Amino acid sequence: MIIKTHAFPRAAVIGNPSDGYFGKTIAFTFSNFQADVTLYQTPEIEILPARRDHSKFRSLGELADDVRTYGYYGGIRLLKGALKKFHDYCAENKIEIDDRNFSIRYHSSIPAHLGLGGSSAIITAAMRALMAFYSVSIPKPALANVILSVETDELGISAGLQDRVAQTYQGIVMMDFNREDMERQGHGVYTPLSPKDVPNFYIAFNPRFAEGTEVFHNNLRYRFENGESAVVKAMAEFARLTDRFREALDAGDLDELDRIIDENFDLRRKIMALNPDHVALVETARKAGVSAKFTGSGGAIIGTYRDTETLARVTAALAERGATVMTPIIAY
């Protein structure tokens, strides 16, 4: 039996980066790209490499391009971490699994290190494959926690729950990570949304602006945990922006949605020194007449547009900065 599973990238619409800091966010998954995992029974456990795991290059220039795109570590470590955490979860919850072995491989078309949840998508797809292979069911809130722990506990990557919750639930999800619920039940309050009218979103990115999430979060975590007033207040404000966004989404108030998206970025800029290339994408999009903010902690941006003429204008403006513009297909 061959098991094939997948997971989609995530676009953070509002509230990020407060998901790791008892805030609130809204995000959605989209099917323009995806991570796939294939698993089948074999005599021994084997993790098969994908393109981003190769170690042969035709030149130093090719090696440098590969590192810029994928970083110094490929996807095998993500699969290893997922396998270990799945084993640990089953052991801790006294879930018996048989002694069958397997080979597992992945493929991902999600642009790497751009704040689209590419790493967590690979882990999510791997967890789904393991659950299917061993006939194990993990509740969605717990599954999101397990996926996050692969990166934070096993691989030492600073990250929050938002990506993993969105990719576990799929569609548009509002996430409330208030401290009381997080400490009492170990997870937040996750609400799938079905707005009557979904605004026209665009996503833009330049692969050469890729940047690992830890570049942003490692410093922010230290500042938050040490009680820096500006950071603590900003996280509370991100949560308020998320509440306002949901109200505007329900009301179909497109102008208010744009204002809130811009406010989210402006607040982020107040508390962090941001990559100038990433900021330039946001500023270029705004000058072209659309709202803009980061989709995550990499180099991709997101906003809304009104019509095809506006989309064409922002596409042309961002193309001058080497960025590709796409309209995401929300994956429910």
ROLO-940898 format. One record per residue (C-alpha): residue number from 1; residue in one letter; x, y, z. Coordinates in steps of 0.1 Angstrom, whole numbers, padded with zeros to 4 digits, always signed. Each point is the difference from the previous one (the first is absolute). Layout:
BEGIN
<pt num="NUM" residu="a" c1="X" c2="Y" c3="Z"/>
...
***
This chain:
BEGIN
<pt num="1" residu="m" c1="+0000" c2="+0000" c3="+0000"/>
<pt num="2" residu="i" c1="+0013" c2="+0034" c3="-0010"/>
<pt num="3" residu="i" c1="-0012" c2="+0029" c3="+0021"/>
<pt num="4" residu="k" c1="+0001" c2="+0035" c3="-0014"/>
<pt num="5" residu="t" c1="-0008" c2="+0031" c3="+0020"/>
<pt num="6" residu="h" c1="+0004" c2="+0037" c3="-0004"/>
<pt num="7" residu="a" c1="-0002" c2="+0034" c3="+0018"/>
<pt num="8" residu="f" c1="-0003" c2="+0035" c3="-0013"/>
<pt num="9" residu="p" c1="+0019" c2="+0032" c3="+0006"/>
<pt num="10" residu="r" c1="-0014" c2="+0026" c3="+0025"/>
<pt num="11" residu="a" c1="-0006" c2="+0037" c3="-0005"/>
<pt num="12" residu="a" c1="-0003" c2="+0021" c3="+0032"/>
<pt num="13" residu="v" c1="-0026" c2="+0026" c3="-0006"/>
<pt num="14" residu="i" c1="+0000" c2="+0019" c3="+0033"/>
<pt num="15" residu="g" c1="+0014" c2="-0001" c3="+0035"/>
<pt num="16" residu="n" c1="+0034" c2="-0016" c3="-0007"/>
<pt num="17" residu="p" c1="+0024" c2="-0003" c3="+0016"/>
<pt num="18" residu="s" c1="-0020" c2="-0002" c3="+0032"/>
<pt num="19" residu="d" c1="-0008" c2="-0037" c3="-0002"/>
<pt num="20" residu="g" c1="+0030" c2="-0009" c3="+0021"/>
<pt num="21" residu="y" c1="-0007" c2="+0028" c3="+0025"/>
<pt num="22" residu="f" c1="-0036" c2="-0007" c3="+0012"/>
<pt num="23" residu="g" c1="-0015" c2="+0021" c3="-0028"/>
<pt num="24" residu="k" c1="-0026" c2="-0006" c3="-0027"/>
<pt num="25" residu="t" c1="+0004" c2="-0006" c3="-0038"/>
<pt num="26" residu="i" c1="-0020" c2="-0008" c3="-0031"/>
<pt num="27" residu="a" c1="+0016" c2="-0021" c3="-0027"/>
<pt num="28" residu="f" c1="-0010" c2="-0022" c3="-0029"/>
<pt num="29" residu="t" c1="+0015" c2="-0028" c3="-0020"/>
<pt num="30" residu="f" c1="+0002" c2="+0002" c3="-0038"/>
<pt num="31" residu="s" c1="+0005" c2="-0027" c3="-0027"/>
<pt num="32" residu="n" c1="+0022" c2="+0018" c3="-0025"/>
<pt num="33" residu="f" c1="+0029" c2="-0020" c3="+0015"/>
<pt num="34" residu="q" c1="+0002" c2="-0031" c3="+0022"/>
<pt num="35" residu="a" c1="+0022" c2="-0024" c3="+0019"/>
<pt num="36" residu="d" c1="-0004" c2="-0037" c3="-0008"/>
<pt num="37" residu="v" c1="+0011" c2="-0030" c3="+0020"/>
<pt num="38" residu="t" c1="+0001" c2="-0036" c3="-0013"/>
<pt num="39" residu="l" c1="+0003" c2="-0029" c3="+0024"/>
<pt num="40" residu="y" c1="+0000" c2="-0038" c3="-0007"/>
<pt num="41" residu="q" c1="+0009" c2="-0031" c3="+0020"/>
<pt num="42" residu="t" c1="+0036" c2="-0012" c3="-0003"/>
<pt num="43" residu="p" c1="+0023" c2="-0023" c3="+0021"/>
<pt num="44" residu="e" c1="+0018" c2="+0029" c3="+0016"/>
<pt num="45" residu="i" c1="-0008" c2="+0036" c3="+0007"/>
<pt num="46" residu="e" c1="+0016" c2="+0022" c3="-0027"/>
<pt num="47" residu="i" c1="-0004" c2="+0038" c3="-0005"/>
<pt num="48" residu="l" c1="+0006" c2="+0008" c3="-0037"/>
<pt num="49" residu="p" c1="+0016" c2="+0033" c3="-0010"/>
<pt num="50" residu="a" c1="-0017" c2="+0026" c3="-0021"/>
<pt num="51" residu="r" c1="+0014" c2="+0028" c3="-0022"/>
<pt num="52" residu="r" c1="+0008" c2="+0023" c3="+0029"/>
<pt num="53" residu="d" c1="+0020" c2="-0028" c3="+0017"/>
<pt num="54" residu="h" c1="+0026" c2="-0006" c3="-0028"/>
<pt num="55" residu="s" c1="+0037" c2="+0007" c3="+0006"/>
<pt num="56" residu="k" c1="+0013" c2="+0000" c3="-0036"/>
<pt num="57" residu="f" c1="+0003" c2="+0033" c3="-0019"/>
<pt num="58" residu="r" c1="+0014" c2="+0009" c3="-0033"/>
<pt num="59" residu="s" c1="+0017" c2="+0032" c3="+0013"/>
<pt num="60" residu="l" c1="+0005" c2="+0021" c3="+0031"/>
<pt num="61" residu="g" c1="-0026" c2="+0024" c3="-0015"/>
<pt num="62" residu="e" c1="-0026" c2="-0028" c3="-0001"/>
<pt num="63" residu="l" c1="+0008" c2="-0009" c3="+0036"/>
<pt num="64" residu="a" c1="-0004" c2="+0036" c3="+0011"/>
<pt num="65" residu="d" c1="-0034" c2="+0002" c3="-0018"/>
<pt num="66" residu="d" c1="-0011" c2="-0032" c3="+0016"/>
<pt num="67" residu="v" c1="+0009" c2="+0013" c3="+0035"/>
<pt num="68" residu="r" c1="-0018" c2="+0033" c3="-0007"/>
<pt num="69" residu="t" c1="-0031" c2="-0019" c3="-0010"/>
<pt num="70" residu="y" c1="-0001" c2="-0029" c3="+0025"/>
<pt num="71" residu="g" c1="+0024" c2="+0010" c3="+0027"/>
<pt num="72" residu="y" c1="+0027" c2="-0023" c3="+0014"/>
<pt num="73" residu="y" c1="-0024" c2="-0028" c3="+0010"/>
<pt num="74" residu="g" c1="-0024" c2="-0019" c3="-0022"/>
<pt num="75" residu="g" c1="-0032" c2="-0017" c3="+0007"/>
<pt num="76" residu="i" c1="+0013" c2="-0033" c3="+0014"/>
<pt num="77" residu="r" c1="+0004" c2="+0015" c3="+0034"/>
<pt num="78" residu="l" c1="-0037" c2="+0010" c3="-0001"/>
<pt num="79" residu="l" c1="-0010" c2="-0036" c3="-0007"/>
<pt num="80" residu="k" c1="+0024" c2="-0014" c3="+0027"/>
<pt num="81" residu="g" c1="-0015" c2="+0024" c3="+0025"/>
<pt num="82" residu="a" c1="-0035" c2="-0009" c3="-0011"/>
<pt num="83" residu="l" c1="+0006" c2="-0037" c3="+0004"/>
<pt num="84" residu="k" c1="+0016" c2="+0004" c3="+0034"/>
<pt num="85" residu="k" c1="-0029" c2="+0022" c3="+0013"/>
<pt num="86" residu="f" c1="-0026" c2="-0024" c3="-0014"/>
<pt num="87" residu="h" c1="+0017" c2="-0028" c3="+0019"/>
<pt num="88" residu="d" c1="+0002" c2="+0020" c3="+0032"/>
<pt num="89" residu="y" c1="-0036" c2="+0011" c3="-0002"/>
<pt num="90" residu="c" c1="-0012" c2="-0036" c3="-0004"/>
<pt num="91" residu="a" c1="+0022" c2="-0011" c3="+0029"/>
<pt num="92" residu="e" c1="-0011" c2="+0028" c3="+0023"/>
<pt num="93" residu="n" c1="-0037" c2="-0007" c3="-0008"/>
<pt num="94" residu="k" c1="+0004" c2="-0038" c3="+0002"/>
<pt num="95" residu="i" c1="-0010" c2="-0004" c3="-0036"/>
<pt num="96" residu="e" c1="+0012" c2="-0034" c3="-0013"/>
<pt num="97" residu="i" c1="+0015" c2="+0000" c3="-0035"/>
<pt num="98" residu="d" c1="+0011" c2="-0032" c3="-0018"/>
<pt num="99" residu="d" c1="+0036" c2="-0007" c3="-0010"/>
<pt num="100" residu="r" c1="-0003" c2="+0006" c3="-0037"/>
<pt num="101" residu="n" c1="+0027" c2="+0021" c3="-0017"/>
<pt num="102" residu="f" c1="-0003" c2="+0024" c3="-0029"/>
<pt num="103" residu="s" c1="+0018" c2="+0022" c3="-0025"/>
<pt num="104" residu="i" c1="-0011" c2="+0037" c3="-0001"/>
<pt num="105" residu="r" c1="+0008" c2="+0028" c3="-0023"/>
<pt num="106" residu="y" c1="-0013" c2="+0035" c3="-0006"/>
<pt num="107" residu="h" c1="-0003" c2="+0026" c3="-0027"/>
<pt num="108" residu="s" c1="-0009" c2="+0036" c3="+0004"/>
<pt num="109" residu="s" c1="-0008" c2="+0027" c3="-0025"/>
<pt num="110" residu="i" c1="-0005" c2="+0026" c3="+0028"/>
<pt num="111" residu="p" c1="+0027" c2="+0028" c3="-0004"/>
<pt num="112" residu="a" c1="+0024" c2="-0004" c3="+0029"/>
<pt num="113" residu="h" c1="+0008" c2="+0025" c3="+0028"/>
<pt num="114" residu="l" c1="-0026" c2="+0025" c3="-0011"/>
<pt num="115" residu="g" c1="-0024" c2="-0001" c3="+0029"/>
<pt num="116" residu="l" c1="-0025" c2="-0024" c3="-0017"/>
<pt num="117" residu="g" c1="+0002" c2="-0029" c3="+0024"/>
<pt num="118" residu="g" c1="+0020" c2="-0023" c3="-0023"/>
<pt num="119" residu="s" c1="+0018" c2="-0019" c3="+0028"/>
<pt num="120" residu="s" c1="-0031" c2="-0005" c3="+0021"/>
<pt num="121" residu="a" c1="-0018" c2="-0012" c3="-0032"/>
<pt num="122" residu="i" c1="+0025" c2="-0028" c3="-0004"/>
<pt num="123" residu="i" c1="-0003" c2="-0010" c3="+0036"/>
<pt num="124" residu="t" c1="-0038" c2="+0001" c3="-0002"/>
<pt num="125" residu="a" c1="-0001" c2="-0022" c3="-0031"/>
<pt num="126" residu="a" c1="+0024" c2="-0024" c3="+0017"/>
<pt num="127" residu="m" c1="-0022" c2="-0002" c3="+0031"/>
<pt num="128" residu="r" c1="-0030" c2="-0007" c3="-0021"/>
<pt num="129" residu="a" c1="+0018" c2="-0028" c3="-0018"/>
<pt num="130" residu="l" c1="+0012" c2="-0016" c3="+0033"/>
<pt num="131" residu="m" c1="-0035" c2="+0002" c3="+0015"/>
<pt num="132" residu="a" c1="-0014" c2="-0017" c3="-0031"/>
<pt num="133" residu="f" c1="+0027" c2="-0027" c3="+0000"/>
<pt num="134" residu="y" c1="-0004" c2="-0009" c3="+0037"/>
<pt num="135" residu="s" c1="-0038" c2="+0008" c3="+0002"/>
<pt num="136" residu="v" c1="+0006" c2="+0026" c3="+0027"/>
<pt num="137" residu="s" c1="-0024" c2="+0029" c3="+0006"/>
<pt num="138" residu="i" c1="+0014" c2="+0032" c3="+0016"/>
<pt num="139" residu="p" c1="-0025" c2="+0028" c3="+0008"/>
<pt num="140" residu="k" c1="+0006" c2="+0031" c3="-0020"/>
<pt num="141" residu="p" c1="+0010" c2="+0023" c3="+0029"/>
<pt num="142" residu="a" c1="+0025" c2="-0026" c3="+0012"/>
<pt num="143" residu="l" c1="+0013" c2="-0007" c3="-0035"/>
<pt num="144" residu="a" c1="+0008" c2="+0037" c3="-0005"/>
<pt num="145" residu="n" c1="+0020" c2="-0001" c3="+0033"/>
<pt num="146" residu="v" c1="+0019" c2="-0031" c3="-0011"/>
<pt num="147" residu="i" c1="+0009" c2="+0015" c3="-0034"/>
<pt num="148" residu="l" c1="+0012" c2="+0032" c3="+0018"/>
<pt num="149" residu="s" c1="+0021" c2="-0021" c3="+0024"/>
<pt num="150" residu="v" c1="+0019" c2="-0016" c3="-0029"/>
<pt num="151" residu="e" c1="+0015" c2="+0034" c3="-0008"/>
<pt num="152" residu="t" c1="+0003" c2="+0015" c3="+0034"/>
<pt num="153" residu="d" c1="+0010" c2="-0030" c3="+0021"/>
<pt num="154" residu="e" c1="+0018" c2="-0022" c3="-0025"/>
<pt num="155" residu="l" c1="+0015" c2="+0025" c3="-0023"/>
<pt num="156" residu="g" c1="+0004" c2="+0031" c3="+0021"/>
<pt num="157" residu="i" c1="-0020" c2="+0023" c3="-0024"/>
<pt num="158" residu="s" c1="-0019" c2="+0028" c3="+0016"/>
<pt num="159" residu="a" c1="-0036" c2="+0000" c3="-0013"/>
<pt num="160" residu="g" c1="-0036" c2="+0004" c3="+0011"/>
<pt num="161" residu="l" c1="-0031" c2="-0021" c3="-0004"/>
<pt num="162" residu="q" c1="-0017" c2="+0020" c3="-0028"/>
<pt num="163" residu="d" c1="+0014" c2="-0019" c3="-0030"/>
<pt num="164" residu="r" c1="-0007" c2="-0034" c3="+0016"/>
<pt num="165" residu="v" c1="-0035" c2="+0008" c3="+0010"/>
<pt num="166" residu="a" c1="-0009" c2="+0014" c3="-0034"/>
<pt num="167" residu="q" c1="+0015" c2="-0030" c3="-0018"/>
<pt num="168" residu="t" c1="-0017" c2="-0025" c3="+0023"/>
<pt num="169" residu="y" c1="-0034" c2="+0016" c3="-0003"/>
<pt num="170" residu="q" c1="+0003" c2="+0015" c3="-0035"/>
<pt num="171" residu="g" c1="-0021" c2="+0028" c3="-0015"/>
<pt num="172" residu="i" c1="-0002" c2="+0033" c3="+0018"/>
<pt num="173" residu="v" c1="+0006" c2="-0003" c3="+0038"/>
<pt num="174" residu="m" c1="-0002" c2="+0024" c3="+0028"/>
<pt num="175" residu="m" c1="+0024" c2="-0009" c3="+0028"/>
<pt num="176" residu="d" c1="-0002" c2="+0014" c3="+0036"/>
<pt num="177" residu="f" c1="+0031" c2="-0009" c3="+0020"/>
<pt num="178" residu="n" c1="-0010" c2="+0018" c3="+0032"/>
<pt num="179" residu="r" c1="+0022" c2="-0010" c3="+0030"/>
<pt num="180" residu="e" c1="-0028" c2="-0014" c3="+0021"/>
<pt num="181" residu="d" c1="-0011" c2="-0026" c3="-0026"/>
<pt num="182" residu="m" c1="+0035" c2="-0008" c3="-0011"/>
<pt num="183" residu="e" c1="+0011" c2="-0007" c3="+0036"/>
<pt num="184" residu="r" c1="-0032" c2="-0018" c3="+0010"/>
<pt num="185" residu="q" c1="-0005" c2="-0023" c3="-0030"/>
<pt num="186" residu="g" c1="+0033" c2="+0002" c3="-0018"/>
<pt num="187" residu="h" c1="-0015" c2="+0015" c3="-0031"/>
<pt num="188" residu="g" c1="-0020" c2="+0031" c3="-0012"/>
<pt num="189" residu="v" c1="-0035" c2="+0005" c3="-0013"/>
<pt num="190" residu="y" c1="-0001" c2="-0008" c3="-0037"/>
<pt num="191" residu="t" c1="-0030" c2="+0011" c3="-0021"/>
<pt num="192" residu="p" c1="-0003" c2="-0008" c3="-0037"/>
<pt num="193" residu="l" c1="-0016" c2="+0029" c3="-0018"/>
<pt num="194" residu="s" c1="-0024" c2="+0000" c3="-0029"/>
<pt num="195" residu="p" c1="-0004" c2="+0037" c3="-0010"/>
<pt num="196" residu="k" c1="-0028" c2="+0008" c3="-0024"/>
<pt num="197" residu="d" c1="+0024" c2="+0019" c3="-0022"/>
<pt num="198" residu="v" c1="+0037" c2="-0006" c3="-0001"/>
<pt num="199" residu="p" c1="+0020" c2="+0030" c3="-0011"/>
<pt num="200" residu="n" c1="+0024" c2="-0002" c3="-0030"/>
<pt num="201" residu="f" c1="+0033" c2="-0010" c3="+0015"/>
<pt num="202" residu="y" c1="+0034" c2="+0002" c3="-0018"/>
<pt num="203" residu="i" c1="+0033" c2="-0014" c3="+0012"/>
<pt num="204" residu="a" c1="+0033" c2="+0012" c3="-0013"/>
<pt num="205" residu="f" c1="+0036" c2="-0013" c3="+0005"/>
<pt num="206" residu="n" c1="+0035" c2="+0001" c3="-0013"/>
<pt num="207" residu="p" c1="+0018" c2="-0033" c3="+0007"/>
<pt num="208" residu="r" c1="+0033" c2="+0019" c3="+0003"/>
<pt num="209" residu="f" c1="-0013" c2="+0017" c3="+0031"/>
<pt num="210" residu="a" c1="-0004" c2="-0033" c3="+0019"/>
<pt num="211" residu="e" c1="+0007" c2="+0002" c3="+0037"/>
<pt num="212" residu="g" c1="-0004" c2="-0026" c3="+0028"/>
<pt num="213" residu="t" c1="-0027" c2="+0006" c3="+0026"/>
<pt num="214" residu="e" c1="+0026" c2="-0003" c3="+0028"/>
<pt num="215" residu="v" c1="+0016" c2="+0033" c3="-0012"/>
<pt num="216" residu="f" c1="-0031" c2="+0018" c3="+0011"/>
<pt num="217" residu="h" c1="-0013" c2="-0021" c3="+0029"/>
<pt num="218" residu="n" c1="+0031" c2="-0007" c3="+0020"/>
<pt num="219" residu="n" c1="+0005" c2="+0036" c3="+0009"/>
<pt num="220" residu="l" c1="-0037" c2="+0007" c3="+0005"/>
<pt num="221" residu="r" c1="-0004" c2="-0030" c3="+0024"/>
<pt num="222" residu="y" c1="+0028" c2="+0013" c3="+0022"/>
<pt num="223" residu="r" c1="-0015" c2="+0035" c3="+0001"/>
<pt num="224" residu="f" c1="-0035" c2="-0013" c3="+0008"/>
<pt num="225" residu="e" c1="+0011" c2="-0024" c3="+0027"/>
<pt num="226" residu="n" c1="+0020" c2="+0028" c3="+0016"/>
<pt num="227" residu="g" c1="-0031" c2="+0022" c3="+0002"/>
<pt num="228" residu="e" c1="+0010" c2="+0027" c3="-0024"/>
<pt num="229" residu="s" c1="-0030" c2="+0024" c3="+0001"/>
<pt num="230" residu="a" c1="-0001" c2="+0009" c3="-0037"/>
<pt num="231" residu="v" c1="-0001" c2="-0037" c3="-0010"/>
<pt num="232" residu="v" c1="-0025" c2="-0011" c3="+0026"/>
<pt num="233" residu="k" c1="-0024" c2="+0029" c3="-0009"/>
<pt num="234" residu="a" c1="+0005" c2="-0007" c3="-0037"/>
<pt num="235" residu="m" c1="-0011" c2="-0036" c3="+0004"/>
<pt num="236" residu="a" c1="-0032" c2="+0011" c3="+0018"/>
<pt num="237" residu="e" c1="-0006" c2="+0025" c3="-0029"/>
<pt num="238" residu="f" c1="+0005" c2="-0027" c3="-0026"/>
<pt num="239" residu="a" c1="-0029" c2="-0019" c3="+0018"/>
<pt num="240" residu="r" c1="-0022" c2="+0030" c3="-0002"/>
<pt num="241" residu="l" c1="+0007" c2="+0004" c3="-0037"/>
<pt num="242" residu="t" c1="-0011" c2="-0036" c3="-0005"/>
<pt num="243" residu="d" c1="-0033" c2="+0006" c3="+0017"/>
<pt num="244" residu="r" c1="-0006" c2="+0031" c3="-0021"/>
<pt num="245" residu="f" c1="+0009" c2="-0019" c3="-0032"/>
<pt num="246" residu="r" c1="-0025" c2="-0027" c3="+0008"/>
<pt num="247" residu="e" c1="-0027" c2="+0026" c3="+0005"/>
<pt num="248" residu="a" c1="+0009" c2="+0017" c3="-0032"/>
<pt num="249" residu="l" c1="+0001" c2="-0034" c3="-0018"/>
<pt num="250" residu="d" c1="-0035" c2="-0009" c3="+0012"/>
<pt num="251" residu="a" c1="-0012" c2="+0035" c3="-0010"/>
<pt num="252" residu="g" c1="+0016" c2="-0001" c3="-0034"/>
<pt num="253" residu="d" c1="+0018" c2="+0033" c3="+0007"/>
<pt num="254" residu="l" c1="+0028" c2="-0001" c3="-0025"/>
<pt num="255" residu="d" c1="+0014" c2="+0034" c3="+0009"/>
<pt num="256" residu="e" c1="+0003" c2="-0009" c3="+0037"/>
<pt num="257" residu="l" c1="+0017" c2="-0033" c3="-0010"/>
<pt num="258" residu="d" c1="+0026" c2="+0020" c3="-0019"/>
<pt num="259" residu="r" c1="+0006" c2="+0024" c3="+0029"/>
<pt num="260" residu="i" c1="+0005" c2="-0028" c3="+0025"/>
<pt num="261" residu="i" c1="+0024" c2="-0019" c3="-0023"/>
<pt num="262" residu="d" c1="+0021" c2="+0031" c3="-0003"/>
<pt num="263" residu="e" c1="-0002" c2="+0007" c3="+0037"/>
<pt num="264" residu="n" c1="+0013" c2="-0036" c3="+0007"/>
<pt num="265" residu="f" c1="+0031" c2="+0007" c3="-0021"/>
<pt num="266" residu="d" c1="+0006" c2="+0035" c3="+0015"/>
<pt num="267" residu="l" c1="-0002" c2="-0015" c3="+0035"/>
<pt num="268" residu="r" c1="+0025" c2="-0028" c3="-0009"/>
<pt num="269" residu="r" c1="+0024" c2="+0026" c3="-0014"/>
<pt num="270" residu="k" c1="-0002" c2="+0020" c3="+0033"/>
<pt num="271" residu="i" c1="+0013" c2="-0029" c3="+0021"/>
<pt num="272" residu="m" c1="+0025" c2="-0016" c3="-0024"/>
<pt num="273" residu="a" c1="+0028" c2="+0009" c3="-0023"/>
<pt num="274" residu="l" c1="-0013" c2="-0016" c3="-0032"/>
<pt num="275" residu="n" c1="+0019" c2="-0011" c3="-0032"/>
<pt num="276" residu="p" c1="+0001" c2="+0030" c3="-0023"/>
<pt num="277" residu="d" c1="-0007" c2="-0022" c3="-0031"/>
<pt num="278" residu="h" c1="-0032" c2="-0013" c3="+0017"/>
<pt num="279" residu="v" c1="-0011" c2="+0035" c3="+0010"/>
<pt num="280" residu="a" c1="+0005" c2="+0012" c3="-0035"/>
<pt num="281" residu="l" c1="-0025" c2="-0026" c3="-0013"/>
<pt num="282" residu="v" c1="-0026" c2="+0013" c3="+0024"/>
<pt num="283" residu="e" c1="+0007" c2="+0036" c3="-0008"/>
<pt num="284" residu="t" c1="-0001" c2="-0007" c3="-0038"/>
<pt num="285" residu="a" c1="-0034" c2="-0017" c3="+0003"/>
<pt num="286" residu="r" c1="-0014" c2="+0028" c3="+0021"/>
<pt num="287" residu="k" c1="+0011" c2="+0026" c3="-0026"/>
<pt num="288" residu="a" c1="-0018" c2="-0021" c3="-0026"/>
<pt num="289" residu="g" c1="-0032" c2="+0005" c3="+0020"/>
<pt num="290" residu="v" c1="-0005" c2="-0032" c3="+0020"/>
<pt num="291" residu="s" c1="+0004" c2="-0011" c3="+0036"/>
<pt num="292" residu="a" c1="+0031" c2="-0020" c3="+0009"/>
<pt num="293" residu="k" c1="+0016" c2="-0018" c3="+0029"/>
<pt num="294" residu="f" c1="+0023" c2="-0031" c3="+0005"/>
<pt num="295" residu="t" c1="-0016" c2="-0034" c3="-0003"/>
<pt num="296" residu="g" c1="+0023" c2="-0013" c3="+0027"/>
<pt num="297" residu="s" c1="+0036" c2="+0005" c3="+0010"/>
<pt num="298" residu="g" c1="+0016" c2="-0004" c3="-0035"/>
<pt num="299" residu="g" c1="-0001" c2="+0021" c3="-0031"/>
<pt num="300" residu="a" c1="-0035" c2="-0005" c3="-0013"/>
<pt num="301" residu="i" c1="-0028" c2="+0027" c3="+0003"/>
<pt num="302" residu="i" c1="-0038" c2="-0001" c3="-0001"/>
<pt num="303" residu="g" c1="-0027" c2="+0025" c3="-0004"/>
<pt num="304" residu="t" c1="-0033" c2="+0005" c3="-0018"/>
<pt num="305" residu="y" c1="-0009" c2="+0016" c3="-0033"/>
<pt num="306" residu="r" c1="-0033" c2="+0012" c3="-0015"/>
<pt num="307" residu="d" c1="+0001" c2="-0008" c3="-0037"/>
<pt num="308" residu="t" c1="+0021" c2="-0014" c3="-0028"/>
<pt num="309" residu="e" c1="+0013" c2="+0034" c3="-0009"/>
<pt num="310" residu="t" c1="+0013" c2="+0005" c3="+0035"/>
<pt num="311" residu="l" c1="+0015" c2="-0035" c3="+0000"/>
<pt num="312" residu="a" c1="+0018" c2="+0007" c3="-0034"/>
<pt num="313" residu="r" c1="+0014" c2="+0032" c3="+0014"/>
<pt num="314" residu="v" c1="+0014" c2="-0015" c3="+0032"/>
<pt num="315" residu="t" c1="+0013" c2="-0030" c3="-0020"/>
<pt num="316" residu="a" c1="+0019" c2="+0023" c3="-0023"/>
<pt num="317" residu="a" c1="+0014" c2="+0021" c3="+0029"/>
<pt num="318" residu="l" c1="+0012" c2="-0031" c3="+0019"/>
<pt num="319" residu="a" c1="+0015" c2="-0016" c3="-0031"/>
<pt num="320" residu="e" c1="+0024" c2="+0029" c3="-0001"/>
<pt num="321" residu="r" c1="+0013" c2="-0013" c3="+0033"/>
<pt num="322" residu="g" c1="+0003" c2="-0035" c3="-0013"/>
<pt num="323" residu="a" c1="-0032" c2="-0012" c3="+0018"/>
<pt num="324" residu="t" c1="-0026" c2="-0024" c3="-0012"/>
<pt num="325" residu="v" c1="-0037" c2="+0008" c3="+0007"/>
<pt num="326" residu="m" c1="-0026" c2="-0027" c3="+0003"/>
<pt num="327" residu="t" c1="-0036" c2="-0003" c3="+0011"/>
<pt num="328" residu="p" c1="-0003" c2="-0027" c3="+0026"/>
<pt num="329" residu="i" c1="-0027" c2="-0028" c3="-0003"/>
<pt num="330" residu="i" c1="-0012" c2="-0005" c3="+0036"/>
<pt num="331" residu="a" c1="+0001" c2="-0038" c3="+0008"/>
<pt num="332" residu="y" c1="-0028" c2="-0011" c3="+0023"/>
***
